[in-house]
Amino acid sequence: MRIRCKFCRYAEIDQSACLKKWTAYQCGNPLSEFYHALLNVDLDGVPIPSEQGITWSGCEQGKE
């Protein structure tokens, strides 16, 4: 079962990557393949607008 990153309790704000009008979210689950990856950027690393939020599909280690 996959928990979407948007609903996972391990998604956390990454203060070091935030921009003035954009909040960066990263995976904080050390068991996840996404650990420390930014969760609201596209495949090219471009920030996804805040109103769209986290769009990653998540992983099997996610927890609600």
Secondary structure, 3 states (H helix, E strand, C coil): CCECHHHCCCEEECHHHCECCECCEEECCCCCCCECCECCECCCCCECCCCCCCCCCCECCCCC
